[in-house]
Amino acid sequence: MSDSPETPASGRIPLVRGSDGHAYIPADLVVDLLRAIASAHRNLADDPDCDLHTAAAAIDQEADALSVNVMLNTAPTRETP
């Protein structure tokens, strides 16, 4: 077993940079992501030591990781004065 932390699932989602500099996720991967969330919830539903707060915390961690990935892989936006 490795001592390094596992890459969050959201860190493995390929991002496509649009001509506007924003990051986009291809629609088929969004569908896969939603199905993975549903599957994880079904698995957690059978775990007596897990509740919806735990599931929500895991989703928040993935969202945070995806936000960081987006920031690292997109052009900075300019704010107009």
MOPAC internal coordinates of N, CA, C and O (Angstrom, degrees):
PM7 1SCF
backbone

  N    0.0000 0     0.00 0     0.00 0    0    0    0
  C    1.4512 1     0.00 0     0.00 0    1    0    0
  C    1.5254 1   109.03 1     0.00 0    2    1    0
  O    1.2310 1   120.50 1   -39.65 1    3    2    1
  N    1.2966 1   116.65 1   140.35 1    3    2    1
  C    1.4599 1   122.61 1  -177.93 1    5    3    2
  C    1.5248 1   110.90 1   -84.53 1    6    5    3
  O    1.2310 1   121.18 1   -32.79 1    7    6    5
  N    1.3387 1   115.34 1   147.21 1    7    6    5
  C    1.4615 1   120.04 1   177.41 1    9    7    6
  C    1.5227 1   112.09 1   -84.27 1   10    9    7
  O    1.2310 1   120.15 1   166.96 1   11   10    9
  N    1.3383 1   117.33 1   -13.04 1   11   10    9
  C    1.4578 1   119.55 1  -178.73 1   13   11   10
  C    1.5305 1   109.65 1   -79.29 1   14   13   11
  O    1.2310 1   120.62 1   -34.04 1   15   14   13
  N    1.3315 1   116.41 1   145.96 1   15   14   13
  C    1.4661 1   119.22 1  -179.24 1   17   15   14
  C    1.5252 1   111.13 1   -67.56 1   18   17   15
  O    1.2310 1   121.52 1   -32.02 1   19   18   17
  N    1.3251 1   114.69 1   147.98 1   19   18   17
  C    1.4611 1   120.07 1   178.85 1   21   19   18
  C    1.5246 1   109.82 1   -71.97 1   22   21   19
  O    1.2310 1   120.95 1   -37.91 1   23   22   21
  N    1.3309 1   115.79 1   142.09 1   23   22   21
  C    1.4561 1   120.82 1   176.15 1   25   23   22
  C    1.5185 1   108.73 1   -66.99 1   26   25   23
  O    1.2310 1   119.73 1   -50.87 1   27   26   25
  N    1.3306 1   118.11 1   129.13 1   27   26   25
  C    1.4676 1   119.38 1   176.66 1   29   27   26
  C    1.5198 1   109.97 1   -57.92 1   30   29   27
  O    1.2310 1   120.91 1   -30.82 1   31   30   29
  N    1.3141 1   115.86 1   149.18 1   31   30   29
  C    1.4673 1   120.59 1   179.85 1   33   31   30
  C    1.5255 1   110.53 1   -54.45 1   34   33   31
  O    1.2310 1   120.49 1   140.35 1   35   34   33
  N    1.3131 1   116.66 1   -39.65 1   35   34   33
  C    1.4610 1   119.96 1  -178.10 1   37   35   34
  C    1.5210 1   111.97 1   -66.00 1   38   37   35
  O    1.2310 1   119.76 1   158.06 1   39   38   37
  N    1.3167 1   118.07 1   -21.94 1   39   38   37
  C    1.4499 1   121.71 1   177.40 1   41   39   38
  C    1.5149 1   112.70 1   -74.75 1   42   41   39
  O    1.2310 1   120.75 1   166.54 1   43   42   41
  N    1.3176 1   116.18 1   -13.46 1   43   42   41
  C    1.4599 1   120.72 1   178.92 1   45   43   42
  C    1.5221 1   112.30 1   -98.42 1   46   45   43
  O    1.2310 1   120.15 1  -176.63 1   47   46   45
  N    1.3290 1   117.32 1     3.37 1   47   46   45
  C    1.4591 1   121.29 1   178.94 1   49   47   46
  C    1.5265 1   108.28 1   -83.15 1   50   49   47
  O    1.2310 1   120.37 1   -59.25 1   51   50   49
  N    1.3302 1   116.90 1   120.75 1   51   50   49
  C    1.4607 1   117.88 1   179.07 1   53   51   50
  C    1.5265 1   111.05 1   -71.77 1   54   53   51
  O    1.2310 1   121.17 1   -48.11 1   55   54   53
  N    1.3009 1   115.37 1   131.89 1   55   54   53
  C    1.4610 1   121.27 1   178.64 1   57   55   54
  C    1.5197 1   109.53 1  -101.70 1   58   57   55
  O    1.2310 1   120.99 1   -35.70 1   59   58   57
  N    1.3007 1   115.72 1   144.30 1   59   58   57
  C    1.4615 1   122.01 1   176.28 1   61   59   58
  C    1.5224 1   106.71 1  -111.87 1   62   61   59
  O    1.2310 1   120.97 1   -55.61 1   63   62   61
  N    1.3165 1   115.76 1   124.39 1   63   62   61
  C    1.4641 1   119.13 1   178.75 1   65   63   62
  C    1.5172 1   108.94 1   -85.97 1   66   65   63
  O    1.2310 1   121.07 1   -57.74 1   67   66   65
  N    1.3249 1   115.55 1   122.26 1   67   66   65
  C    1.4535 1   121.13 1   178.94 1   69   67   66
  C    1.5187 1   111.09 1   -78.19 1   70   69   67
  O    1.2310 1   120.92 1   -10.68 1   71   70   69
  N    1.3152 1   115.84 1   169.32 1   71   70   69
  C    1.4624 1   120.37 1   179.43 1   73   71   70
  C    1.5249 1   111.82 1   -64.24 1   74   73   71
  O    1.2310 1   120.78 1   162.80 1   75   74   73
  N    1.3409 1   116.10 1   -17.20 1   75   74   73
  C    1.4628 1   120.41 1   177.60 1   77   75   74
  C    1.5267 1   112.82 1   -86.88 1   78   77   75
  O    1.2310 1   120.43 1  -179.50 1   79   78   77
  N    1.3516 1   116.78 1     0.50 1   79   78   77
  C    1.4601 1   120.84 1   179.63 1   81   79   78
  C    1.5111 1   113.97 1    87.71 1   82   81   79
  O    1.2310 1   119.83 1   172.94 1   83   82   81
  N    1.3162 1   117.92 1    -7.06 1   83   82   81
  C    1.4666 1   120.97 1   179.57 1   85   83   82
  C    1.5239 1   110.79 1   -84.50 1   86   85   83
  O    1.2310 1   121.33 1   -23.85 1   87   86   85
  N    1.3296 1   115.06 1   156.15 1   87   86   85
  C    1.4643 1   120.49 1   178.44 1   89   87   86
  C    1.5230 1   109.41 1   -90.76 1   90   89   87
  O    1.2310 1   121.36 1   -39.21 1   91   90   89
  N    1.3148 1   115.00 1   140.79 1   91   90   89
  C    1.4594 1   121.27 1   177.56 1   93   91   90
  C    1.5168 1   109.29 1  -130.54 1   94   93   91
  O    1.2310 1   120.97 1   -29.43 1   95   94   93
  N    1.3195 1   115.76 1   150.57 1   95   94   93
  C    1.4543 1   122.60 1   176.03 1   97   95   94
  C    1.5225 1   106.71 1  -110.74 1   98   97   95
  O    1.2310 1   119.82 1   -52.28 1   99   98   97
  N    1.3314 1   117.95 1   127.72 1   99   98   97
  C    1.4630 1   119.55 1   178.30 1  101   99   98
  C    1.5341 1   111.21 1   -56.86 1  102  101   99
  O    1.2310 1   120.65 1   -37.36 1  103  102  101
  N    1.3234 1   116.36 1   142.64 1  103  102  101
  C    1.4681 1   122.41 1  -174.55 1  105  103  102
  C    1.5205 1   112.64 1   -55.28 1  106  105  103
  O    1.2310 1   119.67 1   140.00 1  107  106  105
  N    1.3352 1   118.23 1   -40.00 1  107  106  105
  C    1.4634 1   119.10 1  -178.99 1  109  107  106
  C    1.5246 1   111.32 1   -63.85 1  110  109  107
  O    1.2310 1   120.08 1   148.10 1  111  110  109
  N    1.3337 1   117.45 1   -31.90 1  111  110  109
  C    1.4620 1   119.97 1   177.14 1  113  111  110
  C    1.5228 1   111.68 1   -74.65 1  114  113  111
  O    1.2310 1   119.97 1   149.07 1  115  114  113
  N    1.3262 1   117.67 1   -30.93 1  115  114  113
  C    1.4659 1   120.50 1   175.11 1  117  115  114
  C    1.5277 1   109.45 1   -63.82 1  118  117  115
  O    1.2310 1   120.70 1   137.96 1  119  118  117
  N    1.3343 1   116.26 1   -42.04 1  119  118  117
  C    1.4665 1   120.42 1   177.44 1  121  119  118
  C    1.5322 1   109.61 1   -61.50 1  122  121  119
  O    1.2310 1   120.20 1   134.54 1  123  122  121
  N    1.3364 1   117.22 1   -45.46 1  123  122  121
  C    1.4652 1   120.97 1   178.11 1  125  123  122
  C    1.5279 1   111.19 1   -60.44 1  126  125  123
  O    1.2310 1   120.52 1   139.15 1  127  126  125
  N    1.3276 1   116.60 1   -40.85 1  127  126  125
  C    1.4631 1   121.23 1   179.30 1  129  127  126
  C    1.5245 1   110.87 1   -62.75 1  130  129  127
  O    1.2310 1   120.34 1   134.51 1  131  130  129
  N    1.3144 1   116.95 1   -45.49 1  131  130  129
  C    1.4664 1   120.37 1   179.15 1  133  131  130
  C    1.5221 1   111.28 1   -63.66 1  134  133  131
  O    1.2310 1   120.25 1   140.48 1  135  134  133
  N    1.3355 1   117.14 1   -39.52 1  135  134  133
  C    1.4720 1   119.85 1   178.06 1  137  135  134
  C    1.5261 1   110.90 1   -66.58 1  138  137  135
  O    1.2310 1   119.94 1   144.09 1  139  138  137
  N    1.3195 1   117.72 1   -35.91 1  139  138  137
  C    1.4611 1   121.01 1   177.52 1  141  139  138
  C    1.5266 1   110.73 1   -66.18 1  142  141  139
  O    1.2310 1   120.17 1   140.60 1  143  142  141
  N    1.3216 1   117.27 1   -39.40 1  143  142  141
  C    1.4691 1   120.95 1   177.23 1  145  143  142
  C    1.5233 1   109.75 1   -63.88 1  146  145  143
  O    1.2310 1   120.20 1   135.95 1  147  146  145
  N    1.3318 1   117.23 1   -44.05 1  147  146  145
  C    1.4601 1   121.00 1   178.69 1  149  147  146
  C    1.5306 1   110.87 1   -62.26 1  150  149  147
  O    1.2310 1   120.63 1   137.21 1  151  150  149
  N    1.3156 1   116.40 1   -42.79 1  151  150  149
  C    1.4640 1   120.43 1   179.65 1  153  151  150
  C    1.5297 1   111.13 1   -63.45 1  154  153  151
  O    1.2310 1   120.84 1   136.84 1  155  154  153
  N    1.3287 1   115.99 1   -43.16 1  155  154  153
  C    1.4622 1   119.83 1   178.27 1  157  155  154
  C    1.5222 1   111.06 1   -61.45 1  158  157  155
  O    1.2310 1   120.16 1   140.85 1  159  158  157
  N    1.3286 1   117.30 1   -39.15 1  159  158  157
  C    1.4597 1   120.34 1   178.81 1  161  159  158
  C    1.5212 1   111.37 1   -66.51 1  162  161  159
  O    1.2310 1   120.45 1   141.36 1  163  162  161
  N    1.3205 1   116.75 1   -38.64 1  163  162  161
  C    1.4713 1   119.03 1   176.77 1  165  163  162
  C    1.5197 1   110.52 1   -62.85 1  166  165  163
  O    1.2310 1   120.43 1   137.82 1  167  166  165
  N    1.3363 1   116.79 1   -42.18 1  167  166  165
  C    1.4604 1   120.18 1   178.30 1  169  167  166
  C    1.5232 1   111.43 1   -64.92 1  170  169  167
  O    1.2310 1   120.51 1   139.01 1  171  170  169
  N    1.3269 1   116.62 1   -40.99 1  171  170  169
  C    1.4683 1   120.14 1   179.82 1  173  171  170
  C    1.5258 1   111.82 1   -68.81 1  174  173  171
  O    1.2310 1   120.34 1   150.74 1  175  174  173
  N    1.3166 1   116.96 1   -29.26 1  175  174  173
  C    1.4587 1   120.30 1  -179.88 1  177  175  174
  C    1.5222 1   111.12 1   -62.65 1  178  177  175
  O    1.2310 1   120.28 1   152.94 1  179  178  177
  N    1.3134 1   117.06 1   -27.06 1  179  178  177
  C    1.4617 1   121.35 1  -179.67 1  181  179  178
  C    1.5227 1   112.86 1   -89.26 1  182  181  179
  O    1.2310 1   119.97 1   175.99 1  183  182  181
  N    1.3169 1   117.66 1    -4.01 1  183  182  181
  C    1.4628 1   122.01 1  -178.47 1  185  183  182
  C    1.5277 1   109.27 1   -96.65 1  186  185  183
  O    1.2310 1   119.87 1   -67.53 1  187  186  185
  N    1.3369 1   117.85 1   112.47 1  187  186  185
  C    1.4655 1   119.77 1  -177.65 1  189  187  186
  C    1.5292 1   114.00 1   -66.44 1  190  189  187
  O    1.2310 1   120.16 1   162.39 1  191  190  189
  N    1.3276 1   117.30 1   -17.61 1  191  190  189
  C    1.4639 1   120.59 1  -179.13 1  193  191  190
  C    1.5285 1   112.71 1   -93.25 1  194  193  191
  O    1.2310 1   120.24 1  -172.59 1  195  194  193
  N    1.3144 1   117.14 1     7.41 1  195  194  193
  C    1.4505 1   120.77 1  -176.79 1  197  195  194
  C    1.5260 1   109.90 1  -123.05 1  198  197  195
  O    1.2310 1   120.84 1   -34.60 1  199  198  197
  N    1.3066 1   116.01 1   145.40 1  199  198  197
  C    1.4652 1   119.96 1   177.62 1  201  199  198
  C    1.5338 1   109.08 1  -133.38 1  202  201  199
  O    1.2310 1   120.76 1     0.46 1  203  202  201
  N    1.3122 1   116.15 1  -179.54 1  203  202  201
  C    1.4586 1   119.92 1  -177.77 1  205  203  202
  C    1.5236 1   112.47 1   -65.61 1  206  205  203
  O    1.2310 1   119.83 1   152.86 1  207  206  205
  N    1.3211 1   117.93 1   -27.14 1  207  206  205
  C    1.4649 1   120.14 1   177.34 1  209  207  206
  C    1.5300 1   110.39 1   -65.03 1  210  209  207
  O    1.2310 1   120.70 1   140.77 1  211  210  209
  N    1.3250 1   116.26 1   -39.23 1  211  210  209
  C    1.4547 1   120.61 1   178.15 1  213  211  210
  C    1.5264 1   110.27 1   -65.95 1  214  213  211
  O    1.2310 1   120.73 1   136.56 1  215  214  213
  N    1.3228 1   116.21 1   -43.44 1  215  214  213
  C    1.4673 1   120.75 1   178.75 1  217  215  214
  C    1.5269 1   110.34 1   -62.79 1  218  217  215
  O    1.2310 1   120.26 1   136.64 1  219  218  217
  N    1.3155 1   117.11 1   -43.36 1  219  218  217
  C    1.4609 1   120.87 1   179.82 1  221  219  218
  C    1.5280 1   110.70 1   -63.36 1  222  221  219
  O    1.2310 1   120.08 1   140.88 1  223  222  221
  N    1.3252 1   117.46 1   -39.12 1  223  222  221
  C    1.4653 1   120.74 1   178.57 1  225  223  222
  C    1.5231 1   110.86 1   -63.45 1  226  225  223
  O    1.2310 1   120.40 1   140.58 1  227  226  225
  N    1.3251 1   116.85 1   -39.42 1  227  226  225
  C    1.4638 1   120.30 1   178.37 1  229  227  226
  C    1.5215 1   110.75 1   -65.65 1  230  229  227
  O    1.2310 1   120.18 1   139.14 1  231  230  229
  N    1.3144 1   117.27 1   -40.86 1  231  230  229
  C    1.4668 1   120.98 1   178.35 1  233  231  230
  C    1.5257 1   109.95 1   -65.59 1  234  233  231
  O    1.2310 1   120.03 1   139.12 1  235  234  233
  N    1.3279 1   117.54 1   -40.88 1  235  234  233
  C    1.4698 1   121.01 1   176.71 1  237  235  234
  C    1.5253 1   111.14 1   -59.52 1  238  237  235
  O    1.2310 1   120.28 1   138.92 1  239  238  237
  N    1.3346 1   117.07 1   -41.08 1  239  238  237
  C    1.4666 1   119.99 1   179.12 1  241  239  238
  C    1.5220 1   111.01 1   -63.97 1  242  241  239
  O    1.2310 1   120.59 1   138.92 1  243  242  241
  N    1.3204 1   116.48 1   -41.08 1  243  242  241
  C    1.4653 1   120.01 1   177.97 1  245  243  242
  C    1.5370 1   110.20 1   -65.50 1  246  245  243
  O    1.2310 1   120.42 1   139.07 1  247  246  245
  N    1.3252 1   116.80 1   -40.93 1  247  246  245
  C    1.4678 1   120.16 1   178.73 1  249  247  246
  C    1.5273 1   110.74 1   -62.84 1  250  249  247
  O    1.2310 1   120.60 1   138.82 1  251  250  249
  N    1.3225 1   116.46 1   -41.18 1  251  250  249
  C    1.4652 1   120.15 1   177.43 1  253  251  250
  C    1.5266 1   110.89 1   -62.28 1  254  253  251
  O    1.2310 1   120.67 1   136.15 1  255  254  253
  N    1.3217 1   116.32 1   -43.85 1  255  254  253
  C    1.4648 1   120.25 1   179.78 1  257  255  254
  C    1.5239 1   110.89 1   -64.07 1  258  257  255
  O    1.2310 1   120.19 1   140.18 1  259  258  257
  N    1.3210 1   117.24 1   -39.82 1  259  258  257
  C    1.4610 1   120.38 1   178.09 1  261  259  258
  C    1.5200 1   110.65 1   -66.14 1  262  261  259
  O    1.2310 1   119.85 1   140.99 1  263  262  261
  N    1.3204 1   117.90 1   -39.01 1  263  262  261
  C    1.4689 1   121.18 1   177.36 1  265  263  262
  C    1.5234 1   111.01 1   -60.38 1  266  265  263
  O    1.2310 1   120.58 1   137.36 1  267  266  265
  N    1.3199 1   116.49 1   -42.64 1  267  266  265
  C    1.4638 1   120.21 1   178.34 1  269  267  266
  C    1.5249 1   109.94 1   -64.20 1  270  269  267
  O    1.2310 1   120.44 1   136.50 1  271  270  269
  N    1.3284 1   116.77 1   -43.50 1  271  270  269
  C    1.4636 1   120.96 1   178.79 1  273  271  270
  C    1.5247 1   110.63 1   -59.82 1  274  273  271
  O    1.2310 1   120.38 1   138.36 1  275  274  273
  N    1.3142 1   116.89 1   -41.64 1  275  274  273
  C    1.4680 1   121.09 1   178.19 1  277  275  274
  C    1.5228 1   109.96 1   -62.65 1  278  277  275
  O    1.2310 1   120.28 1   133.59 1  279  278  277
  N    1.3235 1   117.07 1   -46.41 1  279  278  277
  C    1.4667 1   120.24 1  -178.81 1  281  279  278
  C    1.5237 1   111.84 1   -62.12 1  282  281  279
  O    1.2310 1   120.58 1   143.74 1  283  282  281
  N    1.3184 1   116.49 1   -36.26 1  283  282  281
  C    1.4598 1   120.15 1  -178.59 1  285  283  282
  C    1.5239 1   112.90 1   -76.57 1  286  285  283
  O    1.2310 1   120.33 1   160.45 1  287  286  285
  N    1.3207 1   116.97 1   -19.55 1  287  286  285
  C    1.4600 1   120.12 1  -172.76 1  289  287  286
  C    1.5203 1   114.76 1  -118.44 1  290  289  287
  O    1.2310 1   120.09 1  -161.77 1  291  290  289
  N    1.3055 1   117.43 1    18.23 1  291  290  289
  C    1.4561 1   120.10 1   177.34 1  293  291  290
  C    1.5153 1   109.80 1  -131.83 1  294  293  291
  O    1.2310 1   122.23 1   -20.76 1  295  294  293
  N    1.3034 1   113.34 1   159.24 1  295  294  293
  C    1.4595 1   118.99 1   178.87 1  297  295  294
  C    1.5178 1   109.40 1   -74.06 1  298  297  295
  O    1.2310 1   120.34 1   -35.75 1  299  298  297
  N    1.3131 1   116.95 1   144.25 1  299  298  297
  C    1.4714 1   118.64 1   176.53 1  301  299  298
  C    1.5269 1   110.31 1   -63.98 1  302  301  299
  O    1.2310 1   121.12 1   -34.52 1  303  302  301
  N    1.2983 1   115.46 1   145.48 1  303  302  301
  C    1.4624 1   119.40 1   178.78 1  305  303  302
  C    1.5226 1   108.84 1   -91.44 1  306  305  303
  O    1.2310 1   121.16 1   -29.78 1  307  306  305
  N    1.2937 1   115.39 1   150.22 1  307  306  305
  C    1.4659 1   120.31 1   178.48 1  309  307  306
  C    1.5143 1   108.50 1  -101.12 1  310  309  307
  O    1.2310 1   121.57 1   -45.44 1  311  310  309
  N    1.2906 1   114.59 1   134.56 1  311  310  309
  C    1.4575 1   119.78 1   174.20 1  313  311  310
  C    1.5167 1   108.10 1   -96.98 1  314  313  311
  O    1.2310 1   121.18 1   -44.59 1  315  314  313
  N    1.3146 1   115.36 1   135.41 1  315  314  313
  C    1.4518 1   118.74 1   177.80 1  317  315  314
  C    1.5166 1   109.29 1   -88.75 1  318  317  315
  O    1.2310 1   120.81 1   -40.55 1  319  318  317
  N    1.3179 1   116.06 1   139.45 1  319  318  317
  C    1.4808 1   119.69 1  -178.48 1  321  319  318
  C    1.5103 1   112.58 1   -68.03 1  322  321  319
  O    1.2310 1   120.10 1   180.00 1  323  322  321

